[in-house]
Amino acid sequence: MNELLVELSGSRVGCHVDGVAVNNLSYADDMVLLSASVCGLRSLLSICQSYADRHGLIYNTTKSQYMVFGIGHRKLMSVPPVSLIGAPLDRVEKFKYLGHWVTSDLKDDMDIERERRALSVRANMIARRFVRSSVEVKVALFRAFCTSFYTCSLWETYSQKAYRALRVQYNNAFRVLMGLPRYCSASGMFAAAHVDCFYSTMRKRALALVSRVRVSPNTIMRMIADRFDCPYMNQACRLHVVSNT
């Protein structure tokens, strides 16, 4: 697929930031096209369709959708139709890309709720199966299964309600696993077990991603790292600053 990616990026159609073309994001056969206009999106889809025709490929139009991101509180209700291989694509307000929920309002509450539910399932499974295990084993299991927070380092815009619900789930998961009282001190129990609290875990995840972005040879990643007005980088740096106060 490299030939198609090069052709898309070289078309100079779609979204650009600091002169860098950001009109496609791809992982294996999962592709996202980005454009500031319907006309640009149609042009990118045409490139994809021509490439597919030349190489004997067929796109699955039932799994292909498009989303219109809002501008502030504005939401475009009427948008010209978008089609692929002659089939009209459905407009959606949310979609899951590589396991991460993306919504048209660019908020992360839905993805935080996804992780909260997943944490609840994992924690309950561990608590049931390893109820008779030693404290050391339980701590090791908690670190392995309850602190990953898949894609949490991408969260930038969210409500405190959603974030607080995940923190409470994290604290309660440890209490249940360790057999501690429901209202015992969260900071005290994590300190006693030498386990990172919720905020420390989030700061470490954000710092790890920022560190990788800053040394990445990818042009898009470098562009993001060099922008002082990047909302995500500012959010990640604010989380890290808190850890030093």
Secondary structure, DSSP 8 states (H G I E B T S, - for coil): -HHHHHHHHHTT-S-EETTEE--EEEETTEEEE--SSHHHHHHHHHHHHHHHHHHT----TTS-EE----BTTB--------EETTEE-EE-SEEEETTEEEETT---HHHHHHHHHHHHHHHHHHHHHTTTS-HHHHHHHHHHHHS--TTGGG--S--HHHHHHHHHHHHHHHHHHHT--TTS-HHHHHHHHT---HHHHHHHHHHHHHHHHHH---HHHHHHHH-TT-HHHHHHHHHHHHTT-
